[in-house]
């Protein structure tokens, strides 16, 4: 019976993760990108052409810095605005948008782009996750260049800022942003932290859960904060290599001191549903994290999606969460 339940859960998880799009794309960086990981160097030639390499290893040549950019990820939007890009299309949002976003056209989300709205703003460059590739041909036929990003680690985010700086002809500004973030990240990593807290990172929605591996952004942040990911050796999902299936037996065996829930939305609903799942299996109640009330929901704007320039805030939250897990 347990196998049938797990199969059903994983089926739903595939849909949940696809809906989260660029935040947490499972596609691996190509060898070409890996070779250019530390710097994209000087990309502007005498004719002012700009050449960049995106997250998929694709080399893109622009005749000049784009005058208009559209984006489907809130994290990418944050980074572009930090570099004062002319963003003409942004992700659709729930509730009232920030004042600075009100005049930017909503164009849908990574899992549901609004192509009619995208056509209206007709950006020179579209920023998207690799899952958008299935739609790219139509946009490129209309003269829009598609640039892919990913955020599976802090390093990915810093490289994206560097790439955006080059694309916009604002490399100096981008390096200042990167330097500021590195200073914050170094200070947080060097701060007194509760090293070695055995932690389970669970990503999902009510009724569907996967475990975040060290190769995910949340896993990277956990490692930087000094926590121990109890699922570090769990076999990765084929379609989403930053995640693994939730193995109740292994989790109980490794007895995490903290359980941190990551969700794209409805954090309280996810926590309530997950607690319901734990109630169904009495063995969960014997976990140290459950007995001590150390099951928490991480902020969705920092962990459920790409946090962009707020990645240092995410590391601070992770530090605080680990300290809380150690408190009695």
N, C-alpha and C positions, 0 to 999 in steps of 0.2 A: 504493500500500500504506500509505503514511504517513497518508493521510486516513482510511482504514478503521480504523487503530489509534487515531488521535485520537478518532474517533467513539465507539469502544468505551470509551476512557478517560473521556470526558466523561459517558457514560451512567452509569458507576459513580459518578463524582463527584457527580452529582445526589443519589444515595442517601446518600453519605457526608455531604454538607453538611446534608441534611434531618435526619439522625440527630443532628446537633450542636445542633439546635434553637435556643433563645434565645440561646446564645452569640453566635451570629453570624448572626442573621436577616437575610435579604436584602431585606426589605420596606422601602420608603422611608418616611421620616417625612412625614406629610401637611403641607400648607401651613398648616393650623391649628396643628399642633404647632410648626412652624418659627416661627410668629409669636409663640409663647409660649416661645421657647427659653431666654431668659436667666433667667426667674423665673416661678413660678406665683402669686406674690403671696399676698394674704390670702384663704384659702378657707373660713374658718369664719364663718358668719353668727350672728345672735343666737339662733337656734334650735339652735345647735351642729351644724348640718349641715356636711358637709365635701364640697367639690367639687375634684376633681383632673382633670388631663388626662394621659392615658397616651401611650405611644410611638406609637400609631396616630392620635392626635388625638382619640380618644374622650373625651368628658366624662362623668365618673362622679360621681354624688351619693350620699354615704353619710349615713345619719341620725346616725351617730356613729362614732368611731374603732372599727374592727373589733376584736372580742375574740379572733378566731382567724383565722389566715392559713395557707394552704398554698402551696407553691412547687415548681416543677419544675427550676429552674436553681440550680446551686451558688453562682454569683455573687450572684444575688438573695437566696439564703438567707443568705449572708455579710453582705450589707447589712442585711437585716431583723434579724439577730441583733445587729448592731452598734447597732441602735436598740432592742434589748430587746423585740422584738415577740413575741407568743405564737404561735410557729410550731407548727402541729399536724400538718403534712405536709411532707416533704422529699424531694429526689431520692433514688432508690435508689442505693446506692454499692457499689463492689466492695471487698472486704476489710473490715477492722475500722474502723467509723466512729469519729470523735473522741468522747471521753467526753460532751461536751455535746450530742451528737446522738443518743445511744443511745435516749433516751426519746421521740424524735420519730418518728412513723410514716412508713415509706417508702411513696411513692405512685407509683413509676415514674419515667420520664424523659420529656423533651420529645417524643421520637419514639415513646414507648410508655407513655402514662399508664395507671395502674392505677385504673380508675374504681370498682372495688369498694372499694379502700382509700380513695379520695377520698370516697366516699359515707360510709364509716365515720367519718372525722374531720369531715365536713360543715363545711368552713371557711366563714366569712362572706365571705372574699375569696380568690380563686385568682390567683396571680401566674404569668403564662406568656408565652411568646413569641408573636408574631403568627401563627405556624403552628398554634397551638392553636385558632384561630377556628372551625375545622370542628367542634370538640367543645363550643363554648361554650354553645350553646342549651340543651343538656340540663342543664348545671350551673346556668345562670341560671334555668331553670324550677324548680329546687329551692331557689332563694333565694340562691345563691352569686353574688357579683359577680366578674367576670373582668377583671383589670387587666393590660394588656400592656406589656412592657418590651423593650428592645433594647440591644445593647452593641457598636455599630459604631465607637465612638470613645471617648476618655476623657471627652469632654463628655457623651456619652450616659450614662455611668456616674454622673457627678456629678449629672446631672438626675434620674436614677432615685433616688438617695439623697435628693434634695430632695423628690421626689414621695412617697417612702415616709414621710418626716418629716411631711409634710402629712397624709397618709392616717392616720397613727397619732397625730396630735395632738402630734407631737414635733419640730416645726420647728426649735426652738432646738438640740436635740441633733443634728439632721441638719446644721445649718449648722456646728456644731463639727467634725463629721466631715469635711465638705467643706473647711473652712478648713485642717484638718490635712493633708488630701491635697494641696490646692493648694500648701501650703508645701513638701511633699516633692517634688511635681512640678516646682515652680519651681526648687528647689535642684538637681535632677537635670538639668533643661534648661539651667541656667546653668553646670553643671560643665564642666570641660575634656573635650571629646569629639572623636572622630575624624570630623569633618564630611566629607561627600561620599563616604563609602564606597559604591561601587556594589553594591547588594544585590538579590538575588532572594528573595522570600518565597514558599515553596511550601506549600500546604495540601493534606493528603490522607491516604490510607491506602495500604497496599501495593497497587500496581497502578492507583491512581487519584490524579490530581494536578490541582490548579488553582493559579493564581497570585493572591496577595493584592494588591489594589489599594490606593491611598492612602485610599480610603473605607472600608476595613476597620479593625478595632481594631489589628491588628498593623501595618497600613500607617500608621496614625496615630502609633503608638508609634515606628516607624522614623523618621518625619519629625521627631517631637519630639526624638529622640536625635541628629538631624543626618545620618542616612543618606540615600542617594539610591535611590529605588525605580525600578529599571530598567524596570518594567512599568507605570509611571504612565500611559502613553497606550495600553495594551492595551485592546481593546474588551471591555466588561463582558459577563458572562453575563446573559441576559435574566431568568432565574429567580433568580440570585444576583448582584446588581449590585455586590457588594463584591469579586467575583472575576472572573478572566478565564481563558480556556483557555491551556494551556501551549504556547507557540509556540517550538519548538526553534530555528528559524531566527533569530528575533529575539533570543533569549537568547544565542545564540552570537555574533551580531553585536554585542551590547552588552557582552558579556564581564564578568559580575559578579565583583567581588572577594570577595564572600561569598554563600553560599547558606544560607538558614535554613529549616529544615523545621518545619512546624506540624502537629500531629496531636492528635486527640481521645484517642488511647490507643495503646499499644504503640510508643513512640518508637523503640526500637532496631529493631523490625521494619520500621518505615517507612523508617528510614535505610538499612538493608540493602537493602530493595526498591528504593529510589530509586538507590542506588549501582549496583544491577543494571541499572536503566534506562539509566544513564549509560554503563555498559560496552557496552551494545548499540549506542550511537552514538559512535564514536571521536571525533567532533567535540567532545563534552562534555569529553573529557580535556584539551583545549587551553584550557579556561576557566581564568582566573587562580585562581578559587575552588577548583577541583578540583586544579590543579597544586600549590597551596600548602596543601592540606588544610584549607580553610576552609568545609567543609560541616558544619553543626551542627544539632542538634535543640533547639528551644526548649522549655522546660518546659511540659508540656501543661496543668497546673493554672493557668498564667498566660496562655497563648496559645491553647490548644485550646478554651478555654471562657471565659466571662465571669469575670475575676478579682475582681470586686467591689471591696472596700476594699483589696485587694492590688495595685491597678493601678499604684501607685508602684513596687512590687517588680518588676513587669513592665518598667517603663521602665528600672529599674536593670539588669536582665538585658540589655535591648536595648543600653544604653550599653556594658556590658562586652563584649557580642558584637561590636560594631563596633570596639572597641579591639583585641580579639583578632584581628579580621580584618586589621588594619593591622600587627600584629606579624609578624615573620619567623621 
